C-alpha cells in the first residue's frame, strides 16, 4: 500500500502543466482505432485507466505505439476490429467498459469485458439497456446490470433514446454504437452532459447534429485518421486550483487546460465562493476550448451548489467539499446522488475522511452540507481506492495543522500519478510518497 504524506503549507508559487484530459484521451484512442490510417495523439494521459483502454483496443488487433505522452494508432476502419482471444479487462475504468461496450455492440463477434472488484460493483444497466434496444445481445450479472458483460454484437438498428439522467458515458455508449447503424441514432438528455464525444466525432469528420439537449450521429460513415493534441485535464487542475485558493500565499498558473463549458463548473463554483481566478490565452484545439488558468490565495465563502452546476462539476465535488471546509459559512451540495456509484461512495467517503481532519461535514441523501471555518488537523486518512478522494485529501492536508498521511495513495495512478511531484515543485511542504510492497 502506498502512502502519501502532506504537511501544512504556507505558500505555493509557480507554473504547472497538468496531465492530458482523461475523458478525451479515452475517446481519442477509441475513435482513432475506428478511423482509417495512422492517427497521432499528443499529450495522451498515460494513466492506468487510459492505458486499459489502449490495451483493450490492442487486444482487438489494432497496432498502438506509446512514446512518453504521444500515441500512434493504426486504425483499420469501422469494421477493422477483430475478435479478442481473451477477456477484455478495463481495470477500474468506468469510461473504458461503458464506452467500449457501445463499440463492441456494433461488432460481428462475441466479446467479454470486465474490470476489478470495484468496477464489477458499478451499475452497467444504464448502458446495457439502450444497447439491447439497438439489437445487441448482452449477458451480465443481475440481468446485465453488473460486469462481467458478454456482448454479442452486430446488426444494430438506430434508436432515439431518452436518458433518465444526464450521463456522458451513457450518451457516448449509444452514439458509438450508432456509428455501426444505417441511419441516425439520437440521444436526448434531461440536462446537458459533457460533450467530448460529439466534438471528437466532428473532428474526425463524422456527421453529428446537436440541437438543445438532443445529439444525433449518422452511422456507417467511414472516417480518416487525424492528428490531435489532448488538452490538460480540468479535473486534475481543479485540485491545484483549490490548493492555491486555500494556501495563505499562493499564485499558481496552470497551462493549457481544457475549458469545455460542460466541464467548467468547478471554475464557476470557486468564483461563486470568492476565488481569485483568471482565465487567459484562450484558444481552440479539435473543437475543445483551451486556456491558461491563474489562481491566487482567496478568502472563500460558503455557497449553494445543485442542479446543472453539479452535472458540470460531478468529478470535482470531493475537492469542492475541501474548499467548503476552508471557507467561512455553510456550503450545501444537492442533486449529487451520482457520487454514490463512482469508484467509491464519494458522499460517504468525503464525509468520513474530512471529518477525521476536523471538518464539519454532514451527509445528505443527495449530497453534503459542510460548515466551514473549523480548525483543520492533520490525520491518517484513507483513499477508499478512489483517486479523486486521495487527491482531495492531499489538498486538505496543505491547509491542516501538522501532517496528513493518505493511505492507499497508489490510486493516484488512475488520473494524476505525478501529483506529489507537482505539489512539491510549487512549494508544498512535507510531501513524501512511499510506494508500499
C-alpha positions in Angstrom: 0.0 0.0 0.0 1.4 3.4 -1.0 1.3 6.3 1.5 1.3 10.0 0.6 2.3 12.4 3.4 1.4 16.1 3.1 2.4 18.9 5.5 0.9 22.2 6.4 1.9 24.7 3.7 2.1 28.5 3.7 2.9 29.3 0.1 2.5 27.8 -3.4 4.1 29.6 -6.4 4.9 28.7 -10.0 3.6 27.3 -13.3 2.5 23.7 -14.0 1.1 21.6 -16.8 -1.4 19.1 -15.7 -1.7 15.7 -17.5 -3.8 15.3 -20.6 -7.6 15.1 -20.1 -8.6 11.6 -19.1 -12.1 11.7 -20.8 -10.6 13.0 -24.1 -7.7 10.5 -24.0 -10.1 7.6 -23.8 -12.2 8.8 -26.7 -9.2 9.7 -28.9 -7.8 6.2 -28.9 -11.2 4.6 -29.4 -12.1 6.7 -32.4 -8.6 6.5 -33.9 -9.0 2.7 -33.9 -12.1 3.1 -35.9 -10.6 5.6 -38.4 -8.7 4.6 -41.5 -5.0 5.3 -41.2 -2.4 6.2 -38.6 -3.6 8.8 -36.0 -1.2 10.7 -33.8 -2.5 11.6 -30.3 -0.3 14.1 -28.3 -0.4 14.8 -24.6 -2.2 11.5 -24.1 -2.8 10.7 -20.4 -0.5 7.7 -19.6 -2.6 6.7 -16.5 -3.9 3.3 -15.5 -7.4 4.0 -16.8 -6.4 5.2 -20.3 -3.8 2.5 -20.7 -6.5 0.0 -20.0 -8.5 1.4 -23.0 -5.4 1.2 -25.2 -4.7 -2.4 -24.1 -8.3 -3.4 -24.9 -8.1 -1.8 -28.4 -4.7 -3.5 -29.0 -6.3 -6.9 -28.0 -8.7 -6.4 -30.9 -6.0 -6.3 -33.5 -5.1 -2.6 -33.6 -1.5 -1.6 -33.6 -0.8 1.0 -30.9 2.6 2.6 -30.2 3.3 4.5 -27.0 6.1 7.0 -26.6 6.1 9.2 -23.5 2.8 11.1 -23.8 2.3 10.5 -27.6 0.3 7.6 -29.0 0.1 6.4 -32.6 -2.9 4.3 -33.5 -3.1 2.4 -36.8 -6.9 2.4 -37.4 -8.5 -0.1 -39.7 -11.9 1.5 -40.2 -15.3 0.8 -38.7 -15.1 -2.9 -39.5 -11.4 -3.4 -38.7 -11.6 -4.7 -35.1 -11.1 -8.5 -34.7 -12.5 -10.8 -32.1 -10.3 -10.8 -28.9 -8.8 -14.1 -27.9 -9.3 -13.3 -24.2 -11.5 -11.4 -21.8 -11.1 -7.6 -22.2 -10.0 -6.1 -18.9 -11.0 -2.5 -18.0 -9.4 -2.4 -14.6 -11.0 0.4 -12.5 -12.1 2.4 -15.5 -15.9 3.0 -15.9 -15.2 5.0 -19.1 -13.4 2.1 -20.7 -16.1 -0.5 -20.0 -19.1 1.7 -20.8 -17.8 3.3 -24.0 -16.2 0.2 -25.3 -19.4 -1.7 -24.8 -21.0 0.7 -27.3 -18.3 -0.2 -29.8 -18.4 -3.9 -29.0 -22.2 -3.8 -29.6 -21.6 -3.0 -33.2 -19.1 -5.8 -33.9 -19.9 -9.1 -35.7 -18.2 -11.1 -33.0 -18.7 -12.0 -29.3 -16.6 -10.4 -26.6 -16.4 -10.4 -22.8 -15.4 -7.3 -20.9 -14.9 -7.0 -17.1 -12.9 -5.0 -14.5 -11.6 -5.1 -11.0 -13.7 -5.7 -7.9 -14.7 -2.0 -7.6 -15.8 -1.8 -11.3 -17.7 -5.0 -11.0 -19.9 -3.4 -8.4 -20.7 -0.3 -10.5 -24.0 -0.1 -12.4 -23.9 -1.2 -16.1 -27.7 -1.4 -16.7 -27.7 2.2 -17.7 -25.7 1.3 -20.9 -26.8 -2.3 -21.5 -30.5 -1.3 -21.7 -30.2 1.1 -24.7 -27.6 -1.2 -26.4 -30.1 -4.1 -26.1 -32.8 -1.8 -27.6 -30.5 -1.3 -30.6 -30.3 -5.1 -31.0 -27.1 -6.1 -29.1 -27.3 -9.3 -27.1 -25.7 -8.7 -23.7 -25.5 -11.0 -20.7 -24.2 -9.9 -17.4 -24.7 -10.5 -13.7 -28.0 -9.3 -12.3 -29.7 -9.4 -15.7 -26.9 -7.4 -17.4 -26.6 -4.7 -14.8 -23.2 -5.8 -13.5 -19.9 -6.8 -15.1 -18.6 -9.1 -16.5 -20.5 -8.4 -19.7 -20.7 -10.8 -22.6 -21.6 -8.9 -25.7 -22.8 -10.5 -29.0 -22.9 -7.5 -31.4 -23.7 -6.7 -35.0 -26.9 -5.9 -36.9 -27.8 -2.9 -34.8 -30.7 -0.6 -35.6 -30.7 3.2 -34.8 -32.9 4.4 -32.0 -33.9 7.6 -30.3 -33.1 7.2 -26.6 -34.1 9.4 -23.7 -31.7 9.0 -20.9 -33.2 9.1 -17.4 -30.3 11.1 -16.1 -27.6 13.2 -17.7 -24.6 10.9 -18.3 -21.8 11.4 -20.8 -20.9 7.8 -20.5 -24.4 6.6 -21.4 -24.8 9.1 -24.2 -21.3 8.2 -25.6 -22.0 4.4 -25.5 -25.2 4.9 -27.6 -23.6 7.3 -30.0 -20.6 5.0 -30.5 -22.9 2.1 -31.2 -24.8 4.3 -33.6 -21.6 4.5 -35.8 -22.4 0.9 -36.8 -26.1 1.5 -37.7 -27.6 2.6 -41.0 -29.2 6.0 -40.4 -29.3 8.4 -37.5 -29.0 7.5 -33.8 -30.3 10.1 -31.3 -29.8 10.6 -27.6 -31.9 13.1 -25.7 -30.8 14.1 -22.1 -32.7 15.8 -19.3 -29.7 18.1 -18.9 -26.5 18.7 -20.9 -23.7 16.3 -20.0 -20.0 16.7 -21.1 -19.8 16.7 -24.9 -16.3 15.4 -25.6 -17.6 12.5 -27.8 -19.6 14.8 -30.0 -16.7 17.2 -30.5 -14.3 14.4 -31.3 -16.7 12.7 -33.7 -16.9 16.1 -35.6 -13.1 16.5 -35.5 -12.8 13.1 -37.2 -15.4 14.1 -39.8 -18.4 12.1 -38.6 -21.8 13.8 -39.3 -23.1 15.0 -35.9 -26.1 17.2 -35.2 -26.7 18.9 -31.8 -29.9 20.7 -31.0 -30.7 21.7 -27.5 -30.4 18.5 -25.4 -30.5 16.2 -28.4 -27.4 14.7 -30.1 -27.6 12.7 -33.4 -24.9 10.8 -35.2 -25.1 9.3 -38.7 -23.9 5.7 -38.9 -21.8 3.8 -41.4 -19.7 6.9 -42.2 -16.1 5.9 -42.8 -13.6 8.5 -41.4 -9.9 9.1 -41.7 -7.0 9.3 -39.2 -6.0 12.7 -37.9 -3.6 14.4 -35.5 -4.8 15.8 -32.3 -3.5 17.3 -29.0 -5.3 16.4 -25.8 -5.9 19.5 -23.5 -4.8 19.4 -19.9 -7.4 17.8 -17.7 -9.5 20.3 -15.9 -10.5 17.7 -13.3 -6.8 17.3 -12.4 -6.3 21.1 -12.5 -9.2 21.5 -10.0 -7.1 20.1 -7.1 -4.3 22.6 -7.8 -6.8 25.4 -8.1 -8.4 24.7 -4.7 -4.9 24.3 -3.2 -3.9 27.7 -4.4 -7.1 29.2 -3.0 -6.6 27.7 0.4 -2.8 28.3 1.0 -2.1 31.8 2.5 0.5 32.9 0.0 -0.2 31.4 -3.4 -0.1 32.2 -7.1 -0.3 29.2 -9.4 -0.5 29.3 -13.2 -1.9 26.1 -14.9 -1.0 26.0 -18.6 -3.1 24.6 -21.5 -6.2 23.5 -19.5 -9.3 22.2 -21.3 -12.1 24.6 -20.6 -15.1 22.8 -22.2 -18.2 24.5 -20.8 -19.8 21.2 -20.0 -16.9 20.6 -17.6 -16.1 24.0 -16.2 -18.5 24.0 -13.3 -15.6 23.9 -10.9 -14.5 27.4 -12.1 -18.0 28.8 -11.7 -18.3 27.2 -8.2 -15.0 28.6 -7.0 -15.7 32.0 -8.3 -19.1 32.0 -6.5 -17.2 31.2 -3.3 -14.9 34.3 -3.9 -11.9 32.6 -5.5 -9.5 34.8 -7.4 -9.3 33.0 -10.7 -8.4 34.4 -14.2 -8.5 32.5 -17.5 -6.2 33.9 -20.2 -4.7 32.9 -23.6 -8.0 31.3 -24.8 -7.8 29.2 -27.9 -9.3 26.1 -29.5 -7.9 22.6 -30.2 -10.0 19.9 -32.1 -13.2 21.8 -31.1 -12.2 22.0 -27.4 -11.6 25.4 -25.8 -8.2 25.6 -24.1 -6.7 28.3 -21.9 -4.3 29.1 -19.0 -5.8 29.4 -15.5 -4.3 31.7 -12.9 -5.3 31.2 -9.3 -4.3 33.2 -6.2 -4.9 32.9 -2.5 -8.5 33.7 -1.8 -11.0 34.3 1.1 -13.7 31.8 0.4 -17.3 31.8 1.5 -19.9 29.1 1.6 -22.3 28.7 -1.3 -25.2 26.5 -2.6 -24.5 24.0 -5.4 -27.2 22.0 -7.2 -28.8 21.1 -10.5 -26.9 21.7 -13.7 -23.9 23.0 -11.8 -23.4 19.6 -10.2 -23.6 17.9 -13.6 -20.8 20.2 -14.8 -18.6 19.5 -11.8 -19.5 16.0 -10.7 -15.9 14.7 -10.6 -14.7 17.7 -8.7 -17.2 17.6 -5.9 -14.8 15.9 -3.4 -12.3 18.9 -3.8 -15.2 21.4 -3.7 -16.0 19.9 -0.3 -12.4 20.6 0.8 -12.7 24.2 -0.4 -16.0 24.4 1.6 -14.3 23.2 4.7 -11.8 26.0 4.5 -14.5 28.6 3.6 -16.5 30.8 6.0 -20.1 29.8 6.3 -22.1 26.8 5.1 -21.9 25.1 1.7 -24.7 22.8 0.7 -24.3 20.4 -2.3 -27.5 18.7 -3.6 -28.6 16.6 -6.6 -25.3 14.7 -6.4 -26.6 11.1 -6.0 -24.3 10.0 -8.8 -21.4 10.3 -6.4 -22.6 7.2 -4.6 -21.8 4.9 -7.6 -18.4 6.3 -8.6 -15.1 4.4 -7.7 -16.3 4.7 -4.1 -19.4 6.1 -2.4 -17.9 9.6 -2.6 -20.5 11.2 -0.4 -19.8 8.8 2.5 -16.0 8.9 1.8 -15.8 12.7 1.8 -17.9 13.0 5.0 -15.9 10.3 6.8 -12.4 11.3 5.9 -12.7 15.1 6.1 -14.4 14.6 9.4 -11.2 12.8 10.7 -9.4 16.1 10.0 -11.8 18.3 11.9 -14.2 19.4 9.2 -17.9 19.6 9.9 -19.3 17.6 7.0 -22.8 16.1 7.1 -24.2 13.5 4.7 -27.4 14.3 2.9 -29.5 11.9 0.8 -28.2 13.5 -2.4 -25.2 15.4 -1.3 -23.3 17.1 1.6 -23.6 20.0 4.0 -20.3 21.5 5.1 -19.9 24.1 7.8 -16.7 25.8 7.1 -14.1 27.6 9.2 -13.4 24.8 11.7 -9.8 24.2 12.7 -8.3 21.5 10.4 -5.8 19.0 11.8 -3.6 16.5 10.0 -4.6 12.9 10.4 -4.2 9.4 9.0 -6.9 9.1 6.3 -7.9 6.6 3.6 -8.3 7.0 -0.1 -11.0 4.3 -0.4 -9.1 3.2 -3.5 -10.5 6.3 -5.2 -8.1 8.7 -7.0 -10.4 11.8 -6.5 -10.7 11.1 -2.8 -6.9 10.7 -2.5 -6.3 14.0 -4.4 -8.8 15.9 -2.3 -7.3 14.7 0.9 -3.9 15.8 -0.2 -5.2 19.3 -0.8 -6.9 19.3 2.6 -3.5 18.3 4.1 -1.9 21.5 2.8 -4.3 23.6 4.9 -4.3 21.4 8.0 -2.0 21.8 11.0 0.6 19.1 11.2 1.0 16.2 8.8 -1.6 14.2 6.9 -1.0 10.6 5.8 -3.1 9.3 3.0 -3.2 5.5 2.9 -3.8 3.7 -0.4 -2.3 6.5 -2.4 -1.4 4.2 -5.3 -4.8 5.0 -6.8 -3.3 8.4 -7.9 -2.0 6.5 -10.9 -5.6 6.4 -12.2 -5.5 10.1 -13.3 -2.6 12.1 -11.9 0.4 9.9 -11.0 2.8 12.9 -10.8 0.6 14.9 -8.4 3.0 14.6 -5.4 5.9 15.9 -7.6 3.7 18.8 -8.9 2.8 19.9 -5.3 6.4 19.7 -4.2 7.7 21.8 -7.2 5.1 24.5 -6.3 6.3 24.6 -2.7 4.2 22.1 -0.9 5.7 21.2 2.5 6.5 17.7 3.7 5.5 16.0 0.5 6.6 12.3 0.7 5.3 9.4 -1.4 6.2 6.0 -0.3 5.3 3.0 -2.5 4.3 0.0 -0.5 5.1 -3.6 -1.2 
